[in-house]
Amino acid sequence: MKRMLLAAVAAIALSGTAGAETIKVGVVGPFSGPFAIQGKNFKAGIDAWMALNGAKVGDDDVEIVYRDLPAANPAQAKALAQDLVVKESVQYLAGFYFTPDAMAVTPLLEQANVPMVIMNAATSAIVTKSPLVVRTSFTLWQTSVPMAKVATARGIKKVITVVSDYGPGVDAETAFATTFKADGGEIVESVRMPLSTTDFSPIMQRVKDSGAEAVFAFLPSGPTTLGFLKSYNENGLKGAGIQFLAPGDLTQESDLPALGDTALGVTTTFHYSVAHDSPENKKFVEAARAAIGNPAELSFPSVGAYDGMRVIYKMIEATGGKQDAAKAVDAVKGMAWESPRGPVSIDPESRHLTQNIYLREVAKAADGTYYNKEIQTFANMTDPGLAAAK
């Protein structure tokens, strides 16, 4: 059955779409369930791009075909991708919020003659699994290494790491610990939690008992990050002077209203803040907030999707609408542009995004809303995790 399905995928892919009037892009993401807000951000970024740039490339119409994957489920991700390629005849696959789902789809790409544009999944190794993968998001190595530098600069000597036990969590832990220890710091304990963890009180007690001056944390953005930061405050860690260090997943904008003043002063390192001060971002935010409906829900997956559509449009243009995955990917190697997040470029060898990473501090605006205020820039960061992934 599997062999027959892959043969069908190959037959459709090789037939091409030389005279096609509609080019389909299949987007897989969490559009329902506990992570639905991230899927809404995928769609908001895509809608914003098409609102500002149209739904055509040359003479060809572009159609987005969505598939819902509510939580990490590699087998279902693969099945959805196969369905998109075989039944919907998509020429491009995109989206993918969770790393295990993206990993599960990479073996299909070459035979299907379809590129994959990663709009979120943040494990460095994904781009090494197929030459047809391009990333427009970020990696945990990219966002965690700067936080280790910040910790050292603050004079912190002892840190406990607490991460979700899956690819991105392991990457975040390794990136932070490797960098921090190289600069003379000590990791007093490393805690890995199941993705399903919702009660963080026992974890907070371990942090207190560890003797660490700070906790470095990573969990996938969503209900768990909100719960984790609340538990940090409610269990007295902030009051005890234990500093909170994390990549920006932990203070995504959609969580800030619920955290309120307890989040003020929390610093994170990340590739994007909705408050980034640039003309490109102001234009993007206006369009994306209109698309998402509730402006308070706009968060970082939207910019990965927006830039992902820019890359896909370039691929379509370069191939003249024909289905040629290798040519499409070659066309965007070295591509550079001014993103809503700042200047970015696609590394021609890794197909990963080089971009600025910002140290941000949760602040309160005059109108009472909360935002991530950028206070330091780590310019032109490549992905330090690629060497570790090989």
TORDO-451967 format. One record per residue: y, x negated, z negated of N, C-alpha, C in turn. Coordinates in steps of 0.05 Angstrom, whole numbers, padded with zeros to 5 digits, always signed. Layout:
// TORDO-451967
YXZYXZYXZ ...
END
This chain:
// TORDO-451967
-00024-00017+00000+00000+00000+00000+00025-00017+00000 +00024-00038-00017+00047-00056-00019+00052-00070+00008 +00030-00079+00021+00032-00093+00046+00043-00074+00068 +00035-00050+00068+00045-00030+00087+00074-00025+00083 +00083-00023+00058+00111-00017+00052+00129-00040+00061 +00120-00065+00056+00136-00088+00064+00136-00090+00094 +00115-00083+00108+00115-00083+00137+00135-00063+00148 +00137-00040+00135+00156-00020+00143+00185-00030+00139 +00189-00043+00116+00215-00055+00111+00223-00075+00133 +00204-00092+00140+00209-00112+00160+00215-00100+00187 +00199-00080+00194+00203-00067+00221+00230-00055+00223 +00239-00041+00202+00266-00029+00203+00288-00050+00204 +00284-00071+00188+00304-00092+00187+00307-00106+00214 +00284-00112+00227+00285-00127+00251+00295-00111+00275 +00294-00084+00272+00304-00067+00294+00334-00070+00298 +00348-00078+00276+00377-00082+00277+00392-00055+00281 +00419-00057+00282+00435-00033+00285+00458-00039+00304 +00451-00050+00328+00471-00060+00346+00491-00039+00354 +00481-00014+00357+00500+00007+00366+00507+00026+00343 +00503+00017+00319+00507+00035+00296+00536+00043+00293 +00540+00068+00286+00567+00077+00280+00572+00078+00250 +00550+00078+00234+00553+00079+00205+00536+00056+00193 +00549+00040+00177+00535+00018+00163+00532+00026+00134 +00508+00026+00124+00503+00035+00097+00500+00012+00077 +00512+00016+00054+00510-00003+00032+00497+00011+00009 +00474+00000+00000+00460+00012-00022+00468+00000-00048 +00477+00016-00067+00487+00006-00093+00469+00017-00115 +00457-00002-00130+00439+00005-00153+00454-00001-00179 +00455+00019-00197+00469+00015-00222+00464+00037-00241 +00474+00035-00266+00470+00055-00287+00491+00077-00285 +00485+00099-00270+00503+00121-00267+00498+00144-00285 +00478+00141-00302+00473+00161-00324+00462+00145-00347 +00458+00158-00370+00447+00145-00394+00467+00130-00409 +00458+00113-00428+00476+00099-00447+00496+00080-00434 +00489+00070-00410+00507+00050-00397+00521+00062-00373 +00523+00089-00373+00535+00103-00350+00564+00094-00344 +00578+00086-00365+00606+00078-00361+00608+00053-00343 +00587+00036-00344+00587+00013-00326+00582+00021-00297 +00565+00041-00293+00562+00051-00266+00587+00064-00256 +00601+00079-00273+00627+00091-00266+00647+00069-00257 +00645+00046-00270+00663+00024-00263+00655+00011-00236 +00629+00009-00231+00621+00001-00204+00634+00019-00183 +00630+00045-00187+00640+00064-00167+00671+00064-00165 +00684+00061-00188+00713+00059-00188+00723+00035-00172 +00710+00012-00175+00718-00011-00160+00713-00008-00130 +00690+00004-00123+00684+00009-00095+00704+00029-00083 +00708+00051-00098+00727+00071-00088+00755+00060-00085 +00763+00043-00104+00790+00030-00102+00792+00013-00077 +00771-00003-00072+00772-00019-00047+00775-00002-00022 +00759+00019-00021+00759+00035+00003+00785+00052+00006 +00797+00059-00017+00822+00073-00017+00845+00056-00006 +00843+00030-00013+00865+00011-00005+00860-00001+00022 +00834-00002+00031+00827-00016+00055+00813+00000+00077 +00809+00026+00070+00796+00043+00090+00765+00042+00088 +00753+00061+00102+00723+00063+00102+00711+00055+00129 +00726+00037+00143+00716+00028+00169+00720-00003+00170 +00701-00016+00184+00704-00044+00191+00702-00045+00222 +00724-00051+00235+00725-00048+00264+00720-00019+00272 +00701-00015+00289+00695+00013+00298+00673+00026+00280 +00662+00011+00261+00640+00021+00245+00649+00034+00219 +00638+00057+00213+00642+00070+00187+00624+00057+00166 +00634+00056+00142+00619+00045+00119+00612+00068+00100 +00587+00071+00094+00578+00092+00076+00564+00079+00052 +00571+00088+00028+00558+00078+00003+00536+00097-00005 +00512+00087-00010+00489+00103-00019+00482+00093-00047 +00486+00111-00067+00481+00103-00095+00453+00110-00104 +00442+00093-00121+00417+00099-00135+00421+00093-00164 +00412+00111-00181+00416+00110-00210+00393+00095-00223 +00400+00075-00240+00380+00060-00256+00392+00059-00284 +00386+00079-00301+00400+00083-00327+00398+00059-00346 +00375+00044-00345+00372+00022-00363+00355+00001-00349 +00354-00023-00360+00338-00045-00347+00310-00036-00343 +00301-00037-00317+00274-00029-00310+00267-00042-00283 +00257-00067-00284+00252-00082-00260+00235-00068-00239 +00213-00054-00248+00196-00041-00229+00210-00018-00215 +00227-00003-00230+00242+00018-00217+00264+00007-00199 +00276-00015-00207+00296-00028-00190+00285-00035-00163 +00261-00047-00163+00248-00055-00138+00241-00031-00121 +00231-00009-00134+00225+00015-00119+00250+00028-00107 +00272+00028-00122+00297+00039-00111+00307+00022-00088 +00305-00004-00090+00314-00021-00068+00297-00016-00043 +00271-00014-00047+00253-00008-00024+00260+00018-00011 +00265+00038-00028+00273+00065-00017+00299+00063-00001 +00318+00048-00011+00344+00045+00003+00340+00031+00030 +00323+00011+00031+00319-00004+00056+00302+00013+00076 +00281+00025+00066+00262+00038+00084+00272+00066+00092 +00280+00082+00073+00288+00110+00079+00317+00113+00087 +00334+00097+00075+00363+00100+00081+00373+00080+00101 +00356+00060+00107+00364+00039+00127+00390+00025+00120 +00393+00019+00094+00417+00004+00086+00416-00025+00097 +00439-00035+00104+00441-00063+00113+00449-00082+00091 +00458-00071+00069+00467-00088+00046+00458-00075+00020 +00450-00091+00001+00444-00082-00026+00465-00094-00045 +00474-00078-00064+00495-00088-00082+00493-00074-00109 +00510-00082-00128+00510-00070-00155+00494-00088-00174 +00474-00076-00187+00456-00090-00206+00471-00099-00232 +00469-00081-00252+00482-00087-00277+00466-00106-00294 +00439-00103-00294+00422-00119-00311+00408-00141-00295 +00406-00165-00307+00392-00187-00294+00363-00181-00286 +00346-00170-00303+00318-00166-00295+00315-00149-00270 +00333-00130-00266+00332-00112-00243+00339-00128-00218 +00360-00145-00219+00367-00161-00196+00345-00181-00189 +00333-00193-00209+00311-00212-00205+00288-00198-00190 +00282-00174-00198+00259-00160-00186+00263-00154-00157 +00287-00152-00148+00293-00144-00120+00294-00169-00101 +00300-00192-00112+00304-00216-00094+00280-00222-00076 +00255-00217-00084+00233-00223-00065+00233-00206-00040 +00247-00184-00040+00247-00166-00017+00267-00174+00005 +00287-00190-00003+00311-00193+00014+00305-00205+00041 +00290-00227+00042+00286-00242+00067+00271-00225+00087 +00249-00213+00079+00233-00197+00097+00249-00172+00106 +00265-00161+00088+00281-00137+00094+00305-00144+00111 +00313-00170+00112+00336-00179+00127+00362-00166+00116 +00363-00166+00089+00385-00153+00075+00397-00172+00054 +00424-00176+00054+00436-00192+00033+00439-00175+00007 +00441-00189-00015+00446-00176-00041+00472-00187-00052 +00491-00169-00059+00516-00177-00072+00515-00168-00101 +00514-00188-00119+00512-00182-00147+00540-00176-00158 +00543-00151-00168+00569-00143-00179+00571-00145-00209 +00549-00151-00222+00551-00156-00251+00530-00175-00262 +00504-00171-00258+00483-00186-00271+00490-00216-00273 +00488-00227-00297+00502-00252-00303+00485-00276-00311 +00459-00275-00304+00442-00299-00309+00446-00318-00285 +00450-00343-00291+00455-00363-00270+00433-00364-00249 +00408-00361-00258+00385-00366-00240+00383-00347-00217 +00396-00324-00218+00392-00303-00197+00398-00315-00169 +00419-00330-00166+00426-00340-00140+00406-00361-00130 +00389-00372-00147+00370-00391-00139+00344-00378-00128 +00341-00352-00132+00317-00338-00125+00315-00330-00095 +00338-00330-00082+00339-00323-00053+00365-00334-00041 +00363-00345-00017+00388-00354-00003+00405-00331+00006 +00396-00306+00002+00410-00283+00011+00425-00269-00011 +00427-00282-00035+00442-00271-00057+00470-00283-00059 +00490-00267-00062+00518-00275-00067+00528-00262-00092 +00542-00276-00109+00552-00264-00134+00582-00261-00133 +00592-00237-00141+00621-00233-00144+00628-00226-00173 +00610-00232-00191+00616-00225-00219+00622-00251-00235 +00603-00260-00251+00608-00283-00269+00580-00290-00279 +00579-00312-00295+00554-00318-00309+00560-00323-00339 +00540-00320-00355+00544-00325-00384+00550-00354-00390 +00539-00373-00374+00546-00401-00377+00576-00404-00372 +00586-00391-00351+00614-00393-00343+00633-00383-00364 +00625-00362-00378+00643-00350-00398+00638-00361-00426 +00614-00373-00431+00608-00382-00459+00616-00411-00464 +00614-00428-00443+00622-00456-00447+00651-00458-00457 +00670-00444-00445+00698-00446-00455+00700-00437-00485 +00684-00418-00493+00686-00409-00521+00677-00431-00540 +00657-00447-00532+00649-00470-00548+00671-00490-00550 +00686-00494-00529+00709-00512-00529+00731-00502-00548 +00735-00475-00548+00754-00463-00566+00746-00467-00595 +00720-00463-00601+00710-00467-00628+00715-00495-00638 +00710-00515-00621+00714-00543-00629+00744-00548-00634 +00760-00537-00616+00789-00541-00619+00800-00529-00644 +00787-00508-00654+00795-00495-00680+00785-00510-00704 +00769-00531-00700+00759-00546-00723+00734-00534-00735 +00722-00515-00722+00697-00502-00732+00674-00522-00729 +00658-00526-00750+00637-00545-00750+00609-00533-00750 +00606-00508-00762+00580-00496-00765+00581-00467-00754 +00563-00461-00735+00562-00435-00722+00533-00424-00723 +00530-00398-00726+00505-00385-00722+00507-00369-00696 +00487-00370-00679+00487-00355-00654+00469-00330-00657 +00479-00308-00646+00465-00282-00647+00466-00270-00620 +00444-00267-00606+00444-00257-00578+00421-00238-00573 +00424-00221-00553+00403-00204-00544+00382-00221-00530 +00356-00215-00535+00334-00232-00525+00326-00224-00497 +00342-00232-00478+00335-00230-00449+00352-00251-00434 +00349-00253-00408+00361-00274-00393+00390-00281-00399 +00409-00262-00397+00437-00268-00403+00441-00277-00432 +00426-00266-00451+00429-00274-00479+00421-00302-00483 +00398-00310-00471+00388-00337-00473+00408-00356-00460 +00419-00348-00437+00439-00365-00423+00464-00369-00441 +00473-00347-00453+00497-00349-00470+00492-00367-00494 +00469-00364-00507+00462-00380-00530+00460-00410-00522 +00446-00415-00500+00442-00443-00491+00469-00456-00483 +00485-00441-00468+00511-00451-00459+00529-00459-00483 +00531-00440-00501+00548-00445-00525+00537-00469-00541 +00511-00467-00548+00500-00487-00566+00500-00515-00553 +00494-00518-00528+00493-00544-00514+00521-00556-00515 +00541-00540-00508+00569-00550-00507+00579-00557-00535 +00574-00539-00554+00584-00542-00581+00572-00567-00595 +00546-00570-00591+00532-00593-00604+00541-00620-00591 +00546-00619-00564+00555-00643-00551+00583-00652-00561 +00598-00633-00571+00625-00639-00582+00624-00644-00613 +00600-00646-00624+00597-00653-00652+00592-00630-00671 +00590-00605-00661+00585-00582-00678+00555-00579-00685 +00550-00561-00704+00523-00556-00713+00516-00526-00710 +00493-00520-00698+00483-00493-00697+00464-00490-00721 +00473-00475-00741+00457-00473-00766+00433-00454-00764 +00435-00435-00745+00413-00416-00741+00418-00402-00714 +00395-00395-00701+00397-00380-00676+00380-00355-00679 +00393-00332-00674+00379-00306-00677+00379-00292-00650 +00355-00284-00642+00352-00268-00617+00341-00240-00624 +00356-00220-00615+00349-00192-00622+00337-00178-00598 +00318-00160-00602+00309-00143-00580+00332-00127-00569 +00331-00121-00542+00352-00106-00529+00356-00079-00542 +00335-00068-00554+00335-00042-00566+00348-00041-00594 +00357-00064-00605+00368-00065-00632+00393-00048-00634 +00394-00031-00654+00418-00015-00659+00428-00018-00688 +00411-00026-00707+00419-00030-00735+00424-00060-00739 +00450-00067-00741+00457-00095-00743+00463-00105-00772 +00460-00087-00791+00466-00095-00819+00449-00119-00828 +00422-00119-00823+00406-00142-00831+00415-00168-00817 +00424-00165-00792+00434-00189-00778+00459-00200-00791 +00476-00182-00799+00501-00190-00812+00496-00204-00839 +00475-00195-00853+00468-00209-00878+00458-00237-00872 +00443-00241-00850+00433-00267-00843+00457-00285-00836 +00477-00274-00823+00501-00289-00816+00515-00298-00842 +00518-00280-00861+00531-00287-00887+00516-00309-00901 +00489-00307-00901+00472-00325-00916+00469-00353-00903 +00478-00354-00877+00473-00379-00862+00491-00402-00869 +00514-00395-00882+00533-00416-00888+00551-00424-00864 +00549-00408-00842+00565-00414-00818+00594-00406-00822 +00611-00421-00809+00640-00414-00809+00646-00393-00788 +00628-00390-00769+00633-00371-00747+00607-00361-00735 +00607-00338-00723+00584-00327-00709+00591-00325-00679 +00574-00336-00662+00576-00332-00633+00556-00311-00625 +00566-00290-00611+00549-00267-00605+00550-00260-00576 +00527-00250-00566+00527-00237-00540+00507-00214-00540 +00516-00191-00530+00499-00168-00525+00510-00155-00499 +00493-00141-00483+00504-00129-00459+00524-00107-00466 +00546-00106-00451+00567-00087-00456+00556-00058-00456 +00566-00042-00474+00556-00015-00477+00556-00007-00506 +00540+00013-00513+00539+00023-00541+00532+00001-00561 +00516-00019-00552+00507-00040-00571+00530-00058-00579 +00547-00065-00560+00569-00083-00566+00589-00070-00585 +00594-00044-00581+00612-00029-00598+00600-00028-00626 +00574-00023-00628+00561-00022-00654+00560-00049-00668 +00557-00070-00653+00556-00097-00665+00582-00105-00677 +00604-00101-00663+00630-00108-00673+00638-00091-00696 +00631-00065-00696+00637-00048-00719+00622-00059-00743 +00596-00067-00740+00580-00076-00762+00591-00102-00773 +00602-00119-00756+00615-00144-00764+00637-00138-00784 +00653-00118-00778+00675-00111-00795+00666-00096-00821 +00648-00077-00817+00639-00060-00839+00623-00075-00860 +00610-00097-00852+00594-00113-00870+00609-00136-00882 +00635-00137-00878+00653-00155-00892+00654-00183-00881 +00644-00188-00857+00644-00215-00847+00673-00224-00840 +00688-00206-00828+00716-00212-00822+00731-00219-00848 +00727-00202-00868+00741-00206-00893+00732-00232-00907 +00708-00241-00901+00698-00266-00913+00707-00291-00898 +00721-00286-00877+00732-00309-00862+00713-00321-00842 +00691-00307-00836+00672-00317-00816+00683-00309-00788 +00690-00328-00772+00703-00323-00747+00684-00311-00727 +00695-00295-00709+00679-00282-00688+00685-00295-00661 +00664-00305-00649+00666-00318-00623+00647-00304-00603 +00657-00299-00579+00640-00284-00560+00652-00285-00532 +00636-00282-00512+00647-00276-00485+00658-00247-00485 +00673-00241-00464+00689-00216-00464+00673-00190-00463 +00647-00191-00459+00630-00167-00460+00634-00152-00486 +00640-00167-00508+00642-00155-00534+00668-00140-00539 +00688-00144-00523+00713-00129-00526+00721-00116-00500 +00702-00104-00486+00710-00090-00461+00730-00068-00467 +00748-00064-00449+00771-00046-00454+00763-00018-00462 +00741-00008-00451+00732+00020-00457+00723+00023-00486 +00717+00001-00500+00710+00002-00528+00733-00001-00547 +00755-00011-00538+00777-00017-00556+00789+00007-00571 +00792+00030-00558+00802+00053-00573+00785+00060-00597 +00758+00058-00594+00740+00064-00616+00742+00043-00638 +00746+00018-00631+00748-00003-00651+00775-00003-00665 +00796+00005-00651+00822+00007-00664+00832-00019-00675 +00847-00017-00697+00859-00040-00709+00839-00061-00719 +00814-00053-00723+00794-00073-00732+00789-00095-00712 +00796-00089-00687+00791-00109-00666+00815-00128-00662 +00838-00121-00674+00862-00138-00670+00856-00167-00677 +00864-00185-00660+00861-00213-00665+00834-00225-00656 +00815-00208-00649+00789-00218-00640+00793-00232-00613 +00783-00257-00611+00786-00272-00587+00759-00274-00572 +00761-00273-00546+00737-00276-00528+00745-00292-00504 +00725-00302-00489+00731-00316-00464+00717-00300-00442 +00732-00295-00420+00722-00278-00399+00737-00283-00373 +00726-00271-00352+00737-00275-00325+00758-00255-00318 +00760-00233-00333+00778-00211-00326+00787-00195-00349 +00813-00189-00349+00825-00169-00367+00840-00149-00350 +00837-00123-00357+00852-00103-00343+00882-00108-00344 +00890-00123-00365+00918-00129-00369+00928-00154-00354 +00910-00166-00338+00918-00190-00323+00944-00185-00308 +00963-00203-00311+00990-00199-00300+00992-00212-00272 +00988-00195-00252+00991-00204-00224+00996-00180-00206 +01009-00183-00184+01013-00161-00165+00987-00149-00155 +00967-00167-00150+00941-00158-00140+00927-00140-00161 +00929-00148-00186+00916-00132-00207+00930-00106-00211 +00956-00106-00211+00971-00080-00214+00963-00060-00193 +00961-00069-00168+00953-00052-00146+00924-00042-00150 +00907-00060-00157+00879-00053-00162+00876-00033-00185 +00889-00039-00207+00886-00022-00231+00895+00007-00225 +00917+00009-00211+00928+00035-00204+00907+00051-00188 +00895+00038-00168+00875+00052-00151+00849+00057-00166 +00840+00038-00183+00815+00041-00197+00817+00062-00219 +00840+00063-00233+00844+00084-00253+00845+00112-00241 +00856+00114-00217+00856+00140-00203+00827+00147-00196 +00811+00128-00189+00784+00133-00180+00766+00140-00204 +00770+00127-00227+00752+00131-00249+00758+00157-00265 +00783+00166-00262+00791+00191-00275+00803+00187-00302 +00789+00175-00321+00799+00169-00347+00808+00139-00348 +00834+00133-00348+00843+00105-00346+00831+00088-00369 +00826+00099-00392+00816+00084-00415+00788+00073-00410 +00774+00084-00390+00746+00076-00385+00745+00052-00366 +00767+00043-00354+00766+00021-00335+00760-00005-00349 +00740-00020-00338+00732-00045-00351+00723-00064-00330 +00711-00087-00338+00706-00109-00321+00687-00105-00298 +00666-00088-00299+00648-00085-00276+00663-00075-00251 +00686-00062-00255+00701-00052-00232+00711-00074-00214 +00719-00097-00225+00730-00118-00209+00708-00133-00194 +00684-00135-00206+00662-00146-00192+00654-00129-00168 +00656-00103-00171+00649-00085-00149+00671-00085-00127 +00696-00086-00136+00719-00088-00117+00717-00113-00099 +00713-00135-00112+00710-00160-00097+00684-00161-00081 +00664-00148-00092+00639-00146-00077+00642-00132-00050 +00659-00111-00050+00664-00096-00025+00680-00114-00006 +00698-00130-00016+00713-00148+00001+00693-00167+00016 +00674-00177+00001+00654-00195+00013+00637-00180+00033 +00628-00156+00027+00612-00141+00045+00627-00134+00071 +00652-00127+00068+00668-00121+00092+00670-00147+00110 +00673-00170+00097+00674-00195+00113+00647-00199+00127 +00625-00193+00113+00599-00197+00125+00595-00178+00149 +00604-00153+00146+00602-00134+00168+00619-00143+00192 +00643-00153+00187+00660-00163+00208+00648-00186+00222 +00636-00205+00207+00625-00229+00218+00600-00224+00235 +00586-00203+00229+00561-00197+00244+00566-00176+00265 +00590-00166+00268+00596-00145+00287+00580-00120+00282 +00574-00115+00257+00559-00091+00250+00529-00093+00254 +00519-00116+00265+00491-00119+00269+00477-00128+00243 +00452-00123+00241+00437-00130+00216+00426-00159+00219 +00440-00177+00206+00433-00206+00207+00441-00217+00180 +00423-00217+00161+00429-00224+00133+00438-00253+00131 +00424-00271+00144+00431-00300+00142+00459-00305+00153 +00465-00293+00176+00492-00297+00187+00513-00285+00169 +00507-00262+00157+00526-00249+00139+00532-00266+00115 +00512-00278+00104+00516-00295+00080+00531-00321+00088 +00523-00333+00111+00537-00357+00120+00567-00352+00123 +00574-00328+00132+00602-00322+00138+00620-00322+00113 +00608-00318+00089+00625-00317+00065+00623-00342+00048 +00607-00361+00056+00605-00386+00041+00632-00401+00044 +00644-00407+00021+00670-00420+00021+00694-00401+00023 +00688-00375+00025+00709-00355+00026+00726-00356+00001 +00753-00354+00004+00771-00355-00019+00792-00333-00016 +00800-00322-00038+00821-00300-00038+00833-00297-00065 +00855-00282-00066+00868-00275-00091+00857-00249-00101 +00840-00250-00121+00827-00227-00133+00846-00215-00154 +00840-00190-00163+00855-00179-00186+00852-00196-00211 +00831-00213-00212+00827-00230-00235+00842-00257-00233 +00851-00264-00209+00863-00290-00203+00850-00302-00179 +00855-00328-00173+00844-00341-00150+00814-00345-00153 +00799-00338-00132+00770-00341-00132+00760-00353-00106 +00736-00365-00106+00724-00374-00081+00694-00374-00084 +00679-00371-00062+00650-00371-00063+00641-00399-00057 +00627-00412-00076+00617-00439-00072+00597-00438-00049 +00601-00455-00028+00584-00454-00005+00555-00462-00010 +00550-00477-00031+00522-00485-00037+00508-00465-00055 +00521-00456-00076+00508-00439-00096+00511-00409-00090 +00532-00402-00074+00539-00374-00069+00548-00360-00094 +00558-00375-00113+00569-00365-00138+00599-00367-00138 +00612-00351-00154+00641-00349-00154+00654-00371-00172 +00672-00386-00160+00689-00404-00176+00714-00388-00183 +00722-00388-00209+00743-00371-00218+00755-00381-00244 +00778-00370-00252+00790-00376-00278+00775-00361-00300 +00772-00374-00322+00762-00360-00347+00785-00361-00366 +00790-00338-00380+00813-00336-00397+00804-00332-00426 +00819-00346-00444+00816-00339-00473+00835-00315-00477 +00824-00294-00489+00839-00269-00493+00839-00261-00523 +00859-00248-00531+00862-00238-00558+00868-00208-00557 +00852-00193-00573+00858-00164-00573+00885-00159-00586 +00902-00145-00572+00929-00140-00581+00935-00110-00578 +00958-00102-00590+00966-00074-00589+00993-00072-00575 +00993-00055-00554+01018-00052-00538+01038-00033-00553 +01062-00032-00542+01083-00016-00555+01075+00014-00555 +01059+00022-00535+01051+00051-00534+01027+00057-00551 +01018+00037-00566+00995+00042-00585+00968+00036-00573 +00966+00029-00547+00941+00023-00535+00933-00006-00540 +00907-00011-00539+00897-00038-00544+00889-00051-00518 +00893-00078-00516+00886-00092-00492+00879-00121-00498 +00866-00134-00479+00858-00162-00481+00881-00179-00469 +00896-00192-00487+00919-00208-00479+00909-00237-00472 +00914-00246-00448+00906-00272-00440+00925-00293-00452 +00914-00313-00466+00930-00333-00480+00925-00362-00472 +00903-00366-00456+00897-00393-00447+00879-00390-00422 +00882-00409-00403+00867-00408-00378+00850-00433-00375 +00824-00429-00369+00806-00450-00361+00803-00447-00331 +00818-00463-00316+00821-00459-00288+00797-00468-00271 +00792-00453-00250+00772-00461-00230+00745-00469-00241 +00734-00451-00258+00708-00456-00270+00686-00450-00250 +00669-00470-00245+00644-00465-00230+00624-00454-00250 +00599-00454-00243+00578-00444-00261+00563-00468-00273 +00568-00475-00298+00554-00498-00311+00524-00493-00313 +00516-00468-00311+00488-00461-00315+00470-00466-00291 +00481-00471-00268+00465-00475-00244+00446-00499-00246 +00456-00520-00258+00438-00544-00262+00415-00537-00280 +00420-00521-00301+00399-00513-00319+00379-00494-00307 +00389-00479-00286+00372-00459-00274+00352-00471-00254 +00357-00496-00245+00340-00508-00224+00316-00521-00236 
END
